[in-house]
Amino acid sequence: MKPAMLVLMCVSLVPCVVADTANEPDIGQITLELHSPRVFAFNTATVASQRGLSGSVRLFGIEADGSRTLLCEANTGWSATIDMRFYANAGTRALVAEARTADGQEARVAVRLPQGFQRLAGDEAAARLSALEFPSWRRGAGAMHPSSLVPDTAPDALAAYAMSRLFVSAKNLAPLLVLALWSAIVMAAPVRRRLAEAAKPAEAAKLAEAAKLAEAARLAEAAKPGRAAALVAVAALSISIVVGAMAVPHTWLYSIRVPSSNDAASAPLRYDAVTTAGMAWNEVSWQAGNAAPGGLHFVLVDAARTAGLPLSALDRYRRIRFRTTPTIVMSESGTAMLVPVALMAWGVE
Amino acid sequence: MTRATVAGQAAIAMPLWLAALFFTYLPPGTAHPMLMALGPLGWAAFMVIATGSDDAVTAYAMALPFSAYAAVAFAAAPYAILAAVWTGAAASAATALLAGGSMSAGAAGRVRYAAALLAGWVPGCAAAMAAGPWSGVAVALLTVLAGLYARARRMR
C-alpha cells in the first residue's frame, strides 16, 4: 500500500475514533464498567471511584455523529460505586460517565461499546424492532371505549390506529366540577349575607327581650368581619387542597399486542381494554380475545408532568425500541425511573 | 367602594372556570405553569382594584382553588411543592389584607390595598424562587404574622 493511501486512511478513521469517545480525554480517577450491554434493552453500567463519588453522576451515550444523549443521572451523598441503568439504541457507539469525586475533583471516563454491539444480523428480535416505523404523535381525544374493532393489524397500521383511537388521553374533569361547585357557593355568599343582615335586627330584639345578654355578645363577636373572612379563607384553603389532590396527573402505560402468524387471527380484529390501576402508574393493555400472550407490542408511556415511570413497569419486554432515547433517573435507594415525558416504543415480550 | 354582589363574584369566577376548562383540553406543555398559577389570583386582584370592592377576601377565596388547580395540573412534578408555595403565598396575601382592614375610599385606599397585597405576596414568591419552596412558605407565613401583629397594635 502506498504511503499516501495509508495516510489518507488514517485521517479518515480519526473522526470515527473521536466520535466514539466524544473527543474528551479521561480525567480524574473513576472507572466505568459495562455488564454485557444489549441493543434495544435496558442495561447496567457501574461507575466507581476509589476516592468515592459525591453529587451528580451522569452517563451519556455518544452517537455515531458525536452527539451526546443523557442516558442516566444519579445523585449521591457519598458512594464508592453506583449502578446506573441505561437504554442502548442501535446508534450508540460509546458511553461517557461524568462525576465528581468525594474530594471535589471533576472526573470523566469514556468507554467504547463492545465490537458487534450494533450488529443486528443474527439477533432476530432486535432486527425485527429496528425495521418497524413509529406513528405520529397525534392522539385521540374524548372518552376511551372499552372495546374496539381494529381494521388493520399490520404493525404500522395498528400502531397508528392505537395512537389515534385506543391510547386516548383521559381528561380529569372532577377538579373542574369541584371548582364549579365552589364558584357557585362563593357567588351565592352575597345573597346569604343580605338575608342574614335582614334577619339580624329581629333576632337581636328577641334576644334582648329574653335578656340573654351573653348570647347576644357571642353573636356580636361571631358577626365580626374578621372571623367571617377567616372562615372563608380556611374554606378556600381546604378546597384548594382537595382540588390540588384531585388534579395530580397520573402516569399511564398503554400497550397493544400485534397478532402473530400463530394467532390465526384476521383483520378486522376485536380488541378489549384491560385497565389496571396501581400506586405508581395506571396501565391500559389492549388485548385480542384469542391471542396468545407474548410477542410484539406497541407501547406508549404517558408520564408527562408526573413523577415518571418506574423501569420495572417495562421489565416484561425482553427487547424494547424507543422512538427517542429515554433518560433514566436513579434514586438514592437504587430505584430507576424514566423521566416524566411521553415515550413511544415497540417491545417484544 | 362597593360591596360584593353575585354579578361581581360571577365576573371573577366565570372567566377563571372557562380558562381552566380551555387549558385542560390544550396539549400538555402549552400552558405556562407559573402564569397559570398566578393568573387566577392576579385576576382577582385586578377585579377587586378595578371595581373598588371591599370584599377582597371573598374574591381571593374564589380564585385560590383555581390557582391550586393550575399549579398541580399544569406544572411538572414535584407539583405538590409548587402548589404549597402558591397556596402559602396566596394565604399570606389574603391574611395580610385581613390585617390591613378594609379598603378606604378613593385612589389612596386602592394604592394602600395593592401595597398590602404585594407585601403579602411578593416576598413569599421571591424567597421561593431564590432559596426553595419551603423558604417561600416560611417567608409568606412571617408576612402573615407581621400583618397580624400590626393589626393587633392598631386595635389597642
Chai-1 contact restraints between the chains, C-beta under 6 A:
chainA,res_idxA,chainB,res_idxB,connection_type,confidence,min_distance_angstrom,max_distance_angstrom,comment,restraint_id
A,K171,B,T24,contact,1.0,0.0,6.0,A-B,restraint_1
A,P175,B,Y69,contact,1.0,0.0,6.0,A-B,restraint_2
A,L176,B,A20,contact,1.0,0.0,6.0,A-B,restraint_3
A,L176,B,L21,contact,1.0,0.0,6.0,A-B,restraint_4
A,L179,B,W17,contact,1.0,0.0,6.0,A-B,restraint_5
A,L179,B,P65,contact,1.0,0.0,6.0,A-B,restraint_6
A,W182,B,P65,contact,1.0,0.0,6.0,A-B,restraint_7
A,S183,B,A13,contact,1.0,0.0,6.0,A-B,restraint_8
A,S183,B,W17,contact,1.0,0.0,6.0,A-B,restraint_9
A,V186,B,Q9,contact,1.0,0.0,6.0,A-B,restraint_10
A,V186,B,M62,contact,1.0,0.0,6.0,A-B,restraint_11
A,M187,B,V6,contact,1.0,0.0,6.0,A-B,restraint_12
A,M187,B,Q9,contact,1.0,0.0,6.0,A-B,restraint_13
A,M187,B,A10,contact,1.0,0.0,6.0,A-B,restraint_14
A,P190,B,A4,contact,1.0,0.0,6.0,A-B,restraint_15
A,P190,B,T5,contact,1.0,0.0,6.0,A-B,restraint_16
A,P190,B,V6,contact,1.0,0.0,6.0,A-B,restraint_17
A,A229,B,V57,contact,1.0,0.0,6.0,A-B,restraint_18
A,A229,B,L98,contact,1.0,0.0,6.0,A-B,restraint_19
A,V232,B,V57,contact,1.0,0.0,6.0,A-B,restraint_20
A,V232,B,T58,contact,1.0,0.0,6.0,A-B,restraint_21
A,V232,B,A61,contact,1.0,0.0,6.0,A-B,restraint_22
A,A233,B,A94,contact,1.0,0.0,6.0,A-B,restraint_23
A,A236,B,A61,contact,1.0,0.0,6.0,A-B,restraint_24
A,A236,B,L64,contact,1.0,0.0,6.0,A-B,restraint_25
A,I239,B,P65,contact,1.0,0.0,6.0,A-B,restraint_26
A,S240,B,L64,contact,1.0,0.0,6.0,A-B,restraint_27
A,S240,B,P65,contact,1.0,0.0,6.0,A-B,restraint_28
A,S240,B,A68,contact,1.0,0.0,6.0,A-B,restraint_29
A,S240,B,T87,contact,1.0,0.0,6.0,A-B,restraint_30
A,V243,B,P65,contact,1.0,0.0,6.0,A-B,restraint_31
A,V243,B,A68,contact,1.0,0.0,6.0,A-B,restraint_32
A,V243,B,Y69,contact,1.0,0.0,6.0,A-B,restraint_33
A,G244,B,A68,contact,1.0,0.0,6.0,A-B,restraint_34
A,G244,B,V72,contact,1.0,0.0,6.0,A-B,restraint_35
A,G244,B,A83,contact,1.0,0.0,6.0,A-B,restraint_36
A,A247,B,Y69,contact,1.0,0.0,6.0,A-B,restraint_37
A,A247,B,V72,contact,1.0,0.0,6.0,A-B,restraint_38
A,A247,B,A73,contact,1.0,0.0,6.0,A-B,restraint_39
A,V248,B,V72,contact,1.0,0.0,6.0,A-B,restraint_40
A,A304,B,P28,contact,1.0,0.0,6.0,A-B,restraint_41
A,R305,B,A76,contact,1.0,0.0,6.0,A-B,restraint_42
A,T306,B,A77,contact,1.0,0.0,6.0,A-B,restraint_43
A,A307,B,A77,contact,1.0,0.0,6.0,A-B,restraint_44
A,P340,B,A77,contact,1.0,0.0,6.0,A-B,restraint_45
